[in-house]
Amino acid sequence: MTRADSPTPRTNPRPRDLGIAPGTLPPGPSNSLTDVPGVRVGHVTLDHQHGTGLPVRTGATVVVPAPGSLFRDKPVAGLEVVNGFGKAAGLSQVAELGVLETPLALTNTLSVGSAFEGLVRHALDGHPEIGVTTGTVNPVVFECNDGWLNDIRGLHVRPDHVLEALEAASDGPVPEGAVGAGAGMVAFGWKAGIGSSSRIVDAVGGTGTGFTVGALVLANFGLADDLTVLGVPVGRTLTPQQVREQAEFARGAGSCVVLLATDAPADARQLRRVAKRATVGLARTGGIVQHGSGEYALAWSTTHRVPHRPSGPVRAASALAEDGPLIDLFFRAAVEATEEAVLGSLFAARPVTGVRGHHAPALPAERVARLVNPVHHPTSAR
């Protein structure tokens, strides 16, 4: 089954529904990446039995980082490669120039080429000048290895799936869990996938007005016993022995992609500093960035746009002040939103059985809540 996922009523509780609210900053209205104005997210989920008899548990997720033509007016971006054990595309140009010029795609490791082609076709359809009167285009694709559950050798994600996800992209609440690129992902031995969260940064103290920082993660990392929720090592209590024994990802190899958006006028250097703080959010959930786990964080501003054809030799731009507490609030927002997005991916995901009988169970959210806060959840956690 091929499915384009759009925002629907949630069936599983989110962490906050059970009293698990990381950090101190308030979330945005939908507590997701799309709380940043102009950002849209779309999923296509591939969840079916292939003609070969092998389960297909994969998909594509796209993020449209800002409104309008991204190629002609490029959002400023900063990249942090935490551990480069990955097969992403387009990152060297982002690191060099500090801009994006296409939507972002997430998929499985062996489908990066298909996603790249889908983004190229999307850019060519809207920009007849590409490759004719101007240069080419730099699509950005991130990946995680979903081969524990998915027939990854089948190369089931095609360029048209990326175009379908772009067509379905919405600024509504982001569907989480085993959707889109997250369909076959596993974190800490449990089914995971896509998670999202946001934070409001009060830039003018006490006024209630400010900027938004939104996060979206593709979570596919972590040792089974290391799962930590609000400082409580719940993985040691919750993880069944069978998960420890059977899950290839119990070794921690897998990867995590963190995408961070803001409507604040930050420059590329500052955005890289914000992206770097995503590592702290991952660590709070129990991630230790293993040798075989590729961790990447990308942050961008919807406010700053760099024209493809500048009007003159000098471009004026504003940036965040770094001689006061404001920049630390953005760091805090990135940490908290990343942490909650990882937990959200686990809380939302349904159990999935995939190739070779591998099974990723759903995290028992109610038990997690009782372990973390037994006063408010007095029923025995055992």
C-alpha positions in Angstrom: 0.0 0.0 0.0 1.2 3.5 -0.9 -0.2 6.1 1.3 0.2 9.9 1.3 -0.2 10.8 5.0 -2.0 14.0 5.9 -2.7 15.4 9.4 -5.3 13.3 11.1 -6.6 13.0 14.7 -4.0 11.4 16.9 -4.8 7.9 18.3 -1.8 7.6 20.6 -1.1 10.0 23.4 1.8 12.4 22.9 4.3 12.7 25.7 2.6 15.9 27.1 -0.7 14.1 27.2 0.9 11.9 29.9 2.6 14.6 31.8 6.0 14.3 30.1 7.0 17.8 29.1 10.8 18.2 28.6 12.3 21.5 29.5 10.9 24.9 30.5 10.0 26.7 27.3 6.4 26.6 26.1 5.6 24.7 22.9 3.9 26.3 19.9 0.2 25.7 19.1 0.6 22.3 17.5 3.9 21.5 19.2 5.5 20.6 15.9 7.9 21.8 13.2 5.0 23.4 11.3 4.5 25.9 14.1 7.2 27.9 12.3 5.2 29.9 9.7 5.7 28.8 6.1 7.1 25.4 6.9 5.2 22.4 5.5 5.7 18.6 5.9 4.5 15.7 3.8 4.8 11.9 4.0 4.3 9.0 1.7 4.3 5.6 3.5 5.0 2.3 1.8 3.5 -0.4 3.9 2.6 -3.6 2.1 3.8 -7.1 1.1 5.8 -7.1 -2.1 5.3 -9.6 -4.9 8.5 -11.3 -3.7 6.8 -12.0 -0.4 9.0 -9.5 1.4 7.5 -6.8 3.6 7.9 -3.2 2.5 8.1 -0.9 5.5 9.6 2.4 4.2 8.7 5.7 2.7 9.6 9.3 2.1 9.2 12.5 4.2 9.6 15.9 2.7 10.0 19.3 4.5 9.3 22.5 2.5 11.5 24.9 4.6 9.9 28.2 3.5 7.3 29.6 1.2 7.8 30.6 -2.5 10.7 29.6 -4.7 13.5 28.2 -2.7 15.9 28.2 -5.7 15.4 31.9 -6.4 15.3 33.0 -2.8 17.3 30.6 -0.7 16.7 30.2 3.1 19.9 30.6 5.2 21.0 27.4 6.9 23.6 25.9 9.1 24.7 22.2 9.2 26.2 20.2 12.0 27.6 16.7 11.2 27.7 15.1 14.6 28.8 11.7 13.3 29.3 11.3 9.6 28.4 7.6 9.3 25.8 8.4 6.7 25.0 8.6 3.0 23.2 12.0 2.8 23.3 14.1 -0.4 23.9 17.8 -0.9 25.4 18.6 2.5 28.8 19.8 1.3 27.3 22.8 -0.6 25.1 23.6 2.4 28.2 23.7 4.7 30.1 25.8 2.2 27.4 28.3 1.2 25.0 28.3 4.1 21.8 28.1 2.1 19.1 25.7 1.0 17.6 25.7 -2.5 15.2 22.8 -2.6 12.8 21.1 -0.2 14.4 18.5 2.2 13.8 14.8 1.7 14.2 12.0 4.2 14.2 8.3 3.3 16.0 5.0 3.7 19.7 4.7 3.0 19.5 2.9 -0.4 16.8 5.3 -1.7 18.8 8.5 -1.5 19.3 8.5 -5.3 15.6 8.2 -5.9 14.8 11.0 -3.5 17.5 13.1 -5.1 15.9 12.6 -8.5 12.5 13.5 -7.2 13.8 16.8 -5.8 15.6 17.5 -9.1 12.4 16.9 -11.1 10.5 19.2 -8.7 13.0 21.9 -9.1 13.2 21.6 -12.9 9.4 21.7 -13.2 9.3 25.1 -11.5 12.5 26.7 -12.8 13.1 26.5 -16.5 16.3 28.5 -16.1 18.1 25.6 -14.2 20.8 24.2 -16.4 20.1 26.6 -19.2 20.6 30.2 -18.2 22.0 29.5 -14.7 23.7 26.7 -12.9 22.3 23.4 -11.6 20.5 22.8 -8.3 21.6 21.2 -4.9 18.9 18.9 -3.5 19.4 17.8 0.1 18.5 14.3 1.1 19.0 12.6 4.5 18.7 8.9 5.3 18.5 6.3 8.0 18.9 2.5 7.5 15.5 0.8 7.9 16.8 -2.6 6.8 15.9 -4.2 10.1 12.2 -4.1 9.1 12.1 -3.1 5.5 13.1 -4.9 2.3 15.8 -2.3 1.7 17.3 -4.1 -1.2 14.1 -3.8 -3.1 14.6 0.0 -3.7 10.9 0.6 -3.3 11.0 4.4 -2.8 10.9 6.0 -6.3 11.1 9.6 -7.4 7.4 9.8 -7.8 6.9 9.1 -4.1 8.9 12.2 -3.3 6.7 14.3 -5.7 3.6 12.7 -4.1 4.9 13.7 -0.6 5.5 17.2 -1.8 1.9 17.4 -3.1 0.7 16.2 0.3 2.8 18.6 2.3 0.8 20.6 4.8 1.3 23.2 7.5 -0.9 21.3 9.9 0.2 19.2 12.8 2.9 16.7 11.7 1.9 13.0 11.7 4.4 11.1 13.9 5.6 7.6 14.4 5.7 4.9 11.7 4.9 7.2 8.8 6.8 8.4 5.7 10.5 7.9 6.1 9.9 6.6 9.6 7.8 3.6 8.5 10.7 1.1 9.2 12.8 2.9 11.8 13.6 1.6 15.3 15.0 3.6 18.3 16.2 2.1 21.6 14.8 -1.3 20.5 11.3 0.1 20.1 9.4 1.2 17.0 10.0 4.8 16.3 10.2 7.0 13.2 9.1 10.6 12.8 8.7 12.9 15.7 8.2 16.7 16.0 8.0 19.4 18.6 8.4 23.2 18.9 9.3 25.9 21.4 8.5 29.6 21.7 11.4 31.9 22.5 10.2 35.1 24.2 12.6 37.6 22.6 11.1 40.6 24.5 10.9 39.4 28.1 7.4 39.2 29.5 5.6 40.4 26.4 4.5 36.9 25.3 5.8 37.7 21.8 8.8 36.2 20.2 10.1 33.6 17.8 9.4 29.9 17.2 11.9 27.0 17.0 10.5 23.8 15.5 12.1 20.4 15.3 11.5 17.2 13.3 13.5 14.1 13.8 13.9 10.8 12.0 14.8 8.6 15.0 16.6 5.3 14.3 19.3 5.1 17.0 20.1 4.1 20.5 20.9 1.2 22.8 17.9 -0.6 24.2 18.9 -0.1 27.9 19.8 3.5 27.4 16.4 5.0 26.8 16.0 7.9 29.2 12.8 10.0 29.8 13.1 13.2 31.9 16.3 11.8 33.4 14.8 8.4 34.3 16.6 5.4 32.7 13.3 3.7 31.7 15.0 1.4 29.2 16.6 -0.7 31.9 13.1 -1.5 33.3 11.0 -1.7 30.2 13.1 -3.4 27.5 12.1 -7.1 27.0 15.0 -9.5 26.8 13.8 -10.6 23.4 14.3 -7.0 22.1 17.9 -7.0 23.5 18.6 -10.3 21.9 17.1 -9.9 18.4 17.4 -6.3 17.5 20.4 -5.5 15.4 19.9 -1.9 16.4 20.4 -2.8 20.1 24.1 -2.1 19.2 23.1 1.5 18.6 23.8 1.6 14.8 21.1 3.3 12.9 21.2 7.1 12.7 19.2 10.2 13.6 18.4 13.2 11.5 17.3 16.4 13.3 15.8 19.3 11.3 15.4 22.6 13.1 13.5 25.7 11.7 13.1 29.1 13.1 11.5 32.4 12.1 14.3 34.3 13.8 16.7 36.4 11.7 19.8 34.2 12.4 22.8 33.9 10.0 24.3 30.7 8.8 27.0 30.6 11.6 24.4 31.1 14.3 22.2 28.5 12.8 25.0 26.0 12.9 25.5 26.8 16.5 21.8 26.1 17.1 22.0 22.9 15.1 24.9 21.7 17.2 22.7 21.8 20.4 20.5 19.1 18.9 23.2 16.7 20.2 22.3 17.6 23.7 18.6 16.8 23.1 19.6 13.4 21.7 21.9 12.8 24.7 19.0 13.5 27.1 17.0 10.6 25.6 20.0 8.3 26.0 21.8 8.6 22.6 25.6 8.4 22.8 26.3 8.8 19.0 27.8 5.3 18.3 30.4 4.6 15.7 27.8 3.2 13.2 25.1 5.8 13.9 25.0 8.8 11.6 23.8 11.9 13.4 23.1 15.1 11.4 21.4 18.3 12.4 20.3 21.1 10.0 18.9 24.4 11.1 17.4 27.2 8.9 15.7 30.5 9.1 12.5 31.3 7.2 13.2 35.0 7.6 16.6 35.3 5.9 16.5 34.6 2.1 19.5 34.9 -0.2 18.5 35.8 -3.8 19.9 33.6 -6.5 20.7 36.7 -8.5 21.7 39.4 -6.1 20.8 43.0 -6.8 24.3 44.3 -6.0 27.7 43.4 -4.7 26.7 43.8 -1.0 23.8 42.1 0.8 22.6 43.6 4.1 21.3 41.1 6.7 20.4 41.2 10.4 21.4 38.5 13.0 20.6 37.5 16.5 22.5 39.4 19.3 25.0 37.1 21.0 26.0 39.4 23.9 23.0 38.6 26.1 20.7 35.8 27.1 18.7 35.6 23.8 21.1 33.2 22.0 21.0 30.8 25.0 17.2 30.7 24.7 17.5 29.5 21.1 20.0 26.8 22.2 17.6 25.7 24.9 14.7 25.6 22.5 16.7 23.4 20.1 17.6 21.0 22.9 14.1 20.8 24.3 12.3 20.4 21.0 14.8 17.8 19.8 14.4 15.8 23.0 10.6 15.9 22.9 10.5 15.0 19.2 12.5 11.8 19.8 10.1 10.9 22.6 7.2 11.8 20.3 8.4 9.4 17.6 8.4 6.6 20.1 5.0 7.4 21.7 3.3 7.6 18.3 4.6 4.5 16.6 2.6 1.4 16.3 4.2 -2.1 16.5 5.6 -3.3 13.1 6.8 -6.7 11.9 9.1 -6.8 9.0 11.6 -8.8 7.0 12.9 -12.1 8.4 10.2 -11.9 11.1 11.9 -9.0 12.9 9.5 -7.2 15.2 9.7 -3.8 16.7 7.2 -3.4 19.6 5.4 -0.2 20.5 6.8 1.6 23.5 4.4 1.1 26.4 3.7 4.8 27.0 1.5 4.4 30.1 4.3 2.4 31.8 6.8 5.0 30.8 4.6 7.7 32.4 4.3 5.7 35.6 8.1 5.2 35.8 8.8 8.9 35.2 6.2 10.3 37.5 4.8 7.7 39.9 3.1 10.4 42.0 0.8 11.4 39.2 0.5 7.8 37.9 0.2 5.8 41.1 -0.5 2.5 39.5 2.4 0.1 39.8 4.9 0.5 37.1 5.7 -3.2 37.0 
